[in-house]
């Protein structure tokens, strides 16, 4: 007798793990099991989303939609009246998740932008940014298990600057707890689609990516990725045993930071942004023509959108083109900082297009564009050593499946649907 269940799928998300780093570690012998896995399927480079940040990219992974269709443009927005920061969450995503569209039983474990947890046909354990474990888990019985076993929502990133050795200890412990919970949910729950995400990679990369291939902490990378290699092989083996298609993917690439670029400082120096009395945008003045939200989303301060907006409709295109020219020409030590400045209509299309930034600035690899309001110079460095890239994420799928060239993370949902429907199981 047949039922309506589709082909089982296992997806392991590796937050911020670039294609080039994976292949390098495979060739160095650090990830021999991943090399074995790759030989049994297709490992390809993949593009992220624009903006190339986790909240946007994982929302696109889950929905198969781009930002103007699912409504997530970054980790924060501002209220157009008060100019206070607001923080979109899982409830803010306006498109259905692919497991909802398929009506598939699913374990969705530690995917960023899934807090607070909401009911689904299966289990959800929220990923970054999760604040309260009790609100990060559905159903309640899984919360009880995680609390009892000492599950950790995230690494203590503050240790990375103050005490790297303590940070690494915390990193490995968090990975251990993540792996334990992943194994438990795989075995204990009924599922058709299993998604387990590792975010410790992103934390390690942000603070120490300059040591990924060489340097003081290179041994930590090697040790960490050996452990990750073992976990990947274990999950691959389980998937093979269960007749499931196995996939891995990252949400963006990574590059070592050459210099940070403070977009709001540059706008202020060029006369487009004026603030007073605060270290955020709540002090923006009426004569400001534009401002930036992370990572490099530039918004024209229009009269018809913002309480203190100062730009008339008739001046919108002129101001926008002036700012595009400013960033297109920006250099540091003779090197071009910006790869491309996109006008909103070039990359954002959908019902939430009006909420999109008016310009999006894509930096050249190694130039980390930030929206900090506290900087007094346009260029500088902080404790971060690694920055996201639009190009250079990775995607892997087992068996004879071959993704089309030019794959981007929003296209994975379509591939999942095709795989799910490709074989009906029988009982």
matplotlib code that plots the C-alpha trace (Angstrom):
import matplotlib.pyplot as plt

x = [0.0, 1.4, 1.4, 2.1, 5.6, 8.4, 12.0, 13.9, 16.5, 19.2, 20.7, 23.7, 24.1, 27.7, 27.4, 30.0, 32.1, 33.5, 33.9, 37.7, 38.4, 36.6, 38.5, 41.8, 41.2, 40.2, 43.4, 45.5, 44.1, 42.3, 39.0, 39.5, 36.0, 34.6, 36.8, 35.2, 31.7, 32.5, 33.5, 30.1, 28.2, 28.6, 30.4, 30.1, 30.6, 27.4, 26.3, 24.7, 22.0, 22.3, 22.7, 25.2, 24.3, 23.0, 19.5, 18.8, 20.6, 19.0, 15.6, 16.1, 17.3, 14.1, 11.6, 13.2, 12.6, 14.7, 14.5, 11.8, 9.6, 10.3, 10.8, 14.1, 16.8, 19.1, 19.4, 18.0, 15.8, 14.7, 11.4, 10.5, 9.1, 11.4, 14.5, 15.0, 16.4, 14.0, 14.9, 13.0, 12.6, 11.2, 7.7, 8.7, 9.4, 6.4, 6.9, 6.3, 9.2, 9.7, 8.8, 5.5, 4.8, 5.6, 3.6, 6.6, 7.5, 10.7, 13.5, 14.7, 17.7, 19.7, 18.9, 19.6, 16.6, 14.2, 13.7, 11.2, 10.2, 6.8, 4.8, 5.5, 5.0, 8.0, 10.7, 12.2, 15.2, 15.9, 19.3, 21.0, 19.8, 18.2, 17.9, 15.8, 16.0, 12.4, 11.2, 13.7, 12.2, 9.1, 7.6, 8.1, 9.4, 12.5, 13.2, 13.1, 15.7, 18.0, 17.9, 18.7, 21.7, 23.2, 22.6, 24.1, 22.4, 25.7, 29.4, 30.4, 32.0, 33.1, 35.9, 37.4, 39.0, 39.6, 40.8, 41.2, 42.1, 38.9, 37.0, 38.3, 37.4, 33.9, 33.8, 34.6, 32.2, 29.4, 30.1, 30.0, 26.6, 25.3, 26.4, 24.9, 21.6, 21.7, 22.3, 19.5, 16.9, 17.9, 17.3, 14.4, 12.1, 10.0, 11.0, 11.1, 13.4, 16.2, 18.1, 20.9, 23.0, 26.5, 27.1, 30.4, 32.2, 31.0, 32.1, 35.6, 35.9, 34.8, 37.5, 40.3, 39.9, 43.3, 44.6, 42.4, 45.4, 48.4, 49.2, 49.2, 45.8, 45.9, 46.2, 42.8, 41.2, 42.7, 41.5, 38.0, 37.6, 38.8, 36.0, 33.5, 34.7, 33.9, 30.4, 29.7, 30.7, 28.6, 25.5, 26.3, 26.5, 23.2, 21.5, 22.9, 21.7, 18.2, 18.0, 18.0, 19.6, 22.4, 23.2, 25.4, 25.5, 26.8, 25.0, 27.9, 31.6, 34.4, 37.5, 40.2, 39.5, 42.0, 40.2, 36.8, 34.9, 32.5, 29.7, 27.9, 31.2, 31.8, 28.3, 28.8, 32.1, 30.6, 27.7, 24.9, 24.4, 24.1, 23.3, 23.4, 23.2, 23.3, 25.5, 22.7, 20.3, 17.8, 19.7, 19.4, 18.7, 16.3, 19.2, 20.5, 20.1, 21.0, 22.0, 23.3, 22.1, 24.3, 25.9, 25.9, 22.3, 21.9, 18.5, 17.6, 16.2, 12.9, 10.3, 7.5, 9.0, 10.7, 9.5, 12.5, 13.1, 14.7, 14.8, 12.0, 10.8, 12.2, 15.7, 15.6, 17.3, 19.9, 20.9, 20.9, 23.1, 25.5, 25.9, 26.4, 29.2, 30.8, 31.1, 31.9, 35.0, 36.1, 39.7, 42.0, 45.7, 45.1, 42.8, 39.2, 36.9, 33.6, 32.8, 29.4, 26.8, 23.3, 20.2, 17.3, 15.3, 18.3, 18.2, 15.0, 11.7, 8.6, 5.8, 8.3, 10.4, 9.3, 11.1, 14.4, 17.4, 17.7, 21.2, 23.2, 27.0, 28.9, 32.5, 35.5, 36.6, 38.5, 36.8, 34.2, 31.6, 29.8, 27.2, 28.7, 27.7, 30.5, 33.5, 35.5, 37.4, 36.2, 38.7, 39.8, 40.1, 38.4, 38.6, 37.1, 39.4, 36.9, 34.1, 31.2, 31.4, 28.6, 30.5, 32.2, 29.6, 29.4, 26.7, 26.9, 24.4, 24.9, 24.2, 23.8, 22.2, 23.9, 22.9, 22.8, 25.8, 25.4, 23.5, 22.4, 21.1, 17.6, 17.4, 18.1, 14.4, 13.4, 16.0, 14.7, 11.1, 12.2, 14.2, 11.3, 8.8, 11.3, 10.5, 7.5, 8.2, 6.0, 4.9]
y = [0.0, 3.4, 6.5, 10.2, 10.3, 11.5, 10.6, 11.3, 14.1, 15.0, 18.5, 19.6, 23.4, 24.6, 28.3, 30.4, 27.4, 28.4, 26.0, 26.8, 26.1, 22.7, 21.6, 22.8, 20.8, 17.8, 17.9, 18.6, 15.4, 17.4, 16.3, 12.8, 11.8, 14.8, 13.9, 10.5, 12.0, 14.4, 11.5, 10.0, 13.1, 16.6, 19.4, 22.8, 26.5, 28.5, 32.1, 33.6, 36.3, 40.0, 41.1, 38.2, 37.8, 34.8, 36.1, 36.8, 33.8, 31.2, 32.8, 32.3, 28.7, 27.9, 29.6, 29.5, 33.2, 36.3, 39.2, 41.2, 38.1, 36.9, 40.3, 39.8, 42.3, 42.1, 41.4, 44.9, 47.6, 51.0, 52.3, 55.1, 57.4, 56.9, 55.7, 53.1, 49.7, 46.8, 43.2, 40.9, 37.3, 34.0, 35.4, 38.2, 35.8, 36.2, 33.2, 29.6, 27.3, 24.5, 21.8, 23.6, 23.7, 20.0, 19.2, 17.1, 16.1, 17.9, 18.3, 21.9, 22.2, 25.4, 27.2, 30.9, 33.3, 30.7, 32.3, 32.2, 28.6, 28.2, 25.0, 22.7, 19.1, 17.9, 19.5, 23.0, 24.1, 27.8, 29.0, 32.4, 34.8, 32.7, 34.3, 32.0, 28.2, 27.8, 30.0, 28.4, 24.8, 23.1, 20.9, 21.2, 17.6, 18.5, 21.5, 19.3, 17.0, 19.8, 21.6, 18.3, 17.6, 21.1, 22.1, 25.4, 28.0, 29.6, 30.1, 32.9, 35.1, 37.7, 35.3, 35.4, 38.8, 38.5, 34.9, 33.0, 29.8, 29.9, 30.8, 27.7, 25.5, 26.9, 26.5, 22.8, 22.2, 23.9, 21.8, 18.7, 19.6, 20.5, 17.1, 15.2, 16.9, 16.4, 12.6, 12.4, 14.1, 12.1, 8.9, 9.8, 11.7, 10.7, 12.9, 13.0, 16.0, 16.5, 19.8, 20.2, 23.4, 24.0, 27.7, 27.3, 27.6, 31.1, 32.2, 30.7, 32.4, 35.8, 36.1, 34.0, 33.5, 34.9, 31.6, 29.3, 28.2, 29.5, 31.4, 31.1, 29.4, 27.2, 24.1, 25.0, 25.1, 21.8, 20.2, 21.7, 20.7, 17.1, 16.8, 18.4, 15.9, 13.0, 14.4, 14.9, 11.4, 10.0, 11.9, 10.9, 7.3, 7.4, 9.1, 6.4, 3.6, 5.2, 5.7, 9.5, 12.0, 13.8, 17.5, 20.1, 23.8, 27.1, 30.4, 32.6, 32.5, 34.0, 36.1, 37.5, 41.1, 43.6, 46.7, 47.6, 50.4, 52.5, 53.5, 55.9, 57.7, 58.1, 59.4, 61.9, 63.1, 63.7, 65.7, 63.1, 62.2, 64.5, 63.3, 64.6, 63.4, 59.7, 56.8, 55.4, 56.7, 58.1, 61.4, 61.7, 65.3, 66.5, 67.6, 64.0, 62.6, 59.0, 56.4, 52.9, 49.7, 46.7, 45.3, 47.9, 48.8, 52.5, 54.1, 57.5, 59.7, 60.5, 62.8, 60.4, 57.5, 58.9, 61.2, 63.5, 62.7, 65.6, 64.3, 65.3, 62.9, 65.2, 64.9, 61.1, 59.9, 62.7, 61.9, 58.2, 58.5, 60.8, 58.2, 55.4, 57.4, 58.1, 54.4, 53.2, 55.4, 54.6, 53.3, 52.3, 52.3, 52.4, 49.4, 49.5, 48.9, 48.3, 45.5, 46.9, 49.3, 48.0, 50.1, 48.5, 47.6, 45.7, 43.0, 43.4, 42.4, 41.3, 42.5, 43.8, 45.7, 49.1, 48.1, 47.3, 49.5, 52.1, 51.0, 47.9, 48.1, 44.9, 45.1, 43.5, 40.4, 41.5, 44.9, 44.5, 47.3, 48.1, 50.6, 51.5, 55.0, 55.2, 55.5, 58.7, 57.4, 55.8, 52.9, 50.9, 47.4, 45.7, 42.3, 40.6, 38.9, 37.3, 38.8, 37.3, 37.0, 36.8, 34.3, 31.1, 29.4, 25.6, 23.0, 19.3, 16.6, 12.9, 10.3, 11.2, 14.5, 17.5, 21.0, 23.5, 25.9, 29.2, 27.8, 30.2, 29.4, 30.4, 27.6, 24.8, 24.7, 23.9, 21.1, 19.8, 19.7, 17.9, 15.3, 14.8, 14.1, 12.0, 8.8, 7.7, 5.2, 2.2, 0.2]
z = [0.0, -1.0, 1.1, 0.4, 1.9, -0.4, -0.7, 2.6, 2.5, 5.0, 4.8, 6.9, 6.9, 7.5, 8.2, 6.4, 5.1, 1.7, -1.2, -1.5, 2.1, 2.0, -1.1, 0.4, 3.6, 1.5, -0.4, 2.7, 4.4, 7.1, 5.7, 4.2, 4.8, 3.1, 0.1, 0.1, 0.3, -2.5, -4.8, -4.2, -5.4, -6.7, -4.7, -6.4, -5.5, -4.9, -4.6, -1.5, -1.5, -1.6, 1.2, 1.9, 5.5, 7.4, 8.2, 4.6, 3.1, 5.4, 4.9, 1.2, 1.8, 3.7, 1.4, -2.0, -2.3, -2.4, 0.1, -1.6, -1.6, 2.0, 3.6, 5.4, 4.3, 7.3, 11.0, 11.8, 10.5, 11.8, 12.8, 10.2, 12.9, 15.9, 14.1, 16.8, 15.7, 15.2, 14.8, 12.4, 13.5, 12.3, 12.5, 10.1, 7.2, 4.8, 2.6, 3.6, 4.4, 1.8, 4.4, 4.9, 1.2, 0.9, 4.1, 5.0, 8.5, 9.3, 11.9, 11.5, 13.8, 14.6, 11.3, 11.8, 11.6, 13.1, 16.5, 18.2, 17.4, 15.9, 15.5, 12.5, 11.5, 13.4, 15.5, 15.4, 17.4, 16.7, 15.6, 15.7, 17.1, 19.9, 23.3, 25.4, 25.0, 26.2, 23.3, 20.8, 20.8, 19.6, 20.9, 24.7, 25.2, 23.0, 25.2, 28.3, 26.7, 25.5, 28.9, 30.7, 28.5, 28.8, 25.1, 24.1, 21.9, 20.8, 21.4, 23.8, 21.1, 23.6, 24.7, 21.2, 21.9, 25.7, 25.9, 22.6, 24.4, 26.4, 23.2, 21.5, 24.5, 24.4, 20.6, 20.7, 23.6, 21.7, 18.6, 20.8, 22.3, 18.8, 17.4, 20.4, 19.9, 16.2, 16.6, 19.2, 17.0, 14.0, 15.9, 18.1, 15.7, 12.7, 9.8, 6.0, 5.8, 8.4, 8.5, 11.0, 11.0, 12.4, 13.2, 15.1, 11.8, 11.3, 14.8, 14.3, 10.8, 11.9, 14.6, 13.2, 9.4, 8.7, 10.3, 8.2, 6.0, 7.9, 11.1, 14.9, 15.2, 12.1, 14.3, 15.8, 12.4, 11.5, 14.7, 14.4, 10.8, 11.5, 14.0, 11.6, 9.0, 11.3, 12.0, 8.3, 7.5, 10.3, 9.0, 5.4, 6.4, 8.3, 5.3, 3.0, 5.3, 5.4, 1.6, 2.0, -0.3, 1.5, 1.0, 2.6, 2.0, 3.4, 3.4, 2.1, 1.5, 3.6, 3.0, 5.2, 6.0, 4.6, 6.0, 7.4, 5.6, 7.7, 5.3, 7.6, 8.4, 4.6, 4.0, 6.9, 5.5, 2.1, 3.5, 3.1, 6.8, 9.8, 13.3, 16.8, 20.4, 19.9, 18.7, 16.5, 13.9, 16.4, 16.2, 12.5, 11.3, 8.6, 6.3, 6.1, 2.6, 3.3, 5.9, 6.0, 7.8, 8.1, 6.1, 3.4, 2.7, 1.9, 2.2, 0.8, 3.6, 1.7, 3.0, 2.0, 4.0, 7.1, 9.9, 9.5, 5.8, 3.9, 0.3, -2.1, -4.8, -7.5, -5.9, -5.3, -8.5, -8.3, -4.7, -5.4, -8.4, -6.5, -3.7, -6.2, -7.8, -4.5, -3.6, -7.1, -7.0, -3.4, -3.1, -0.2, -0.7, -4.5, -4.4, -5.5, -2.4, -4.1, -6.6, -7.6, -6.4, -7.1, -7.5, -5.6, -8.8, -10.1, -7.4, -5.4, -7.0, -5.1, -2.8, -0.2, -2.7, -1.1, 2.1, 0.2, 0.5, -2.3, -3.0, -2.0, -2.0, -2.7, -1.6, -3.2, -1.2, 1.9, 2.3, 5.1, 4.7, 8.0, 9.1, 12.5, 13.8, 16.3, 13.9, 13.4, 10.3, 7.1, 7.3, 10.2, 11.8, 14.7, 16.3, 13.2, 10.8, 8.4, 6.3, 4.3, 0.5, -2.0, -4.2, -2.9, -0.7, -1.3, -2.1, -2.1, -3.1, -3.1, -5.8, -9.5, -9.0, -10.6, -9.8, -12.7, -13.1, -11.3, -8.3, -5.6, -2.2, -2.9, -5.6, -3.1, -2.0, -5.6, -5.7, -2.4, -3.8, -6.9, -4.9, -2.4, -5.2, -7.2, -5.4, -3.4, -0.7, -0.3, 2.8]

ax = plt.figure().add_subplot(projection="3d")
ax.plot(x, y, z, "-o")
ax.set_aspect("equal")
plt.show()
